[in-house]
Amino acid sequence: MTADDVLRDGSHVAPRLGDLPTPVPEPVADLLLDCLQTLPANTPAITRTRPGSSPAAGRASP
């Protein structure tokens, strides 16, 4: 997900998590927009090493 995947129309925020944008409620929308504003330019909001995995997936538990 990049900042371009988050649609804003003034009063609504809808990240594009698939084919269609998904509206989010106000408290989450504010947090999402605040997070995106803190990222350096051209930085993806979410990165994946491969589909369906997370950075923690390959780490062993202590």
Buried (B, 14 or more C-beta within 10 A) or exposed (E): BBBEBBEEEEEEBBBBEEEEBEEBEEEEBEEBBEEBEEEEEEEEBEEEEEEEEEEEEEEEEE
